[in-house]
């Protein structure tokens, strides 16, 4: 039997030491990150909270959950001190208005 262990936390607990510990033990970590984190999609630095204004519809994938549509953007790369993290951003019914940050 191939069991996998997942650790899940909100942005209050997400930290490089916690993620490294999970990695060392073979656990998968799922956690929220704050919108002031910098990602580098396409080699350009962008705050998560500002990233929506840089995205085009072709950058997103749509998924439907219980009849609601979500647009999803996946990023894999450097986040803080982590060289390789996978970040999934999603918005219900399309990208948020540029003046509104609450969609992330």
Secondary structure as GFF3:
##gff-version 3
##sequence-region A 1 104
A	DSSP	beta_strand	6	9	.	.	.	ID=ss1
A	DSSP	alpha_helix	16	25	.	.	.	ID=ss2
A	DSSP	beta_strand	28	31	.	.	.	ID=ss3
A	DSSP	beta_strand	38	39	.	.	.	ID=ss4
A	DSSP	three_ten_helix	41	43	.	.	.	ID=ss5
A	DSSP	beta_strand	46	47	.	.	.	ID=ss6
A	DSSP	alpha_helix	48	51	.	.	.	ID=ss7
A	DSSP	three_ten_helix	52	54	.	.	.	ID=ss8
A	DSSP	three_ten_helix	57	59	.	.	.	ID=ss9
A	DSSP	beta_strand	61	65	.	.	.	ID=ss10
A	DSSP	beta_strand	68	79	.	.	.	ID=ss11
A	DSSP	beta_strand	82	92	.	.	.	ID=ss12
###
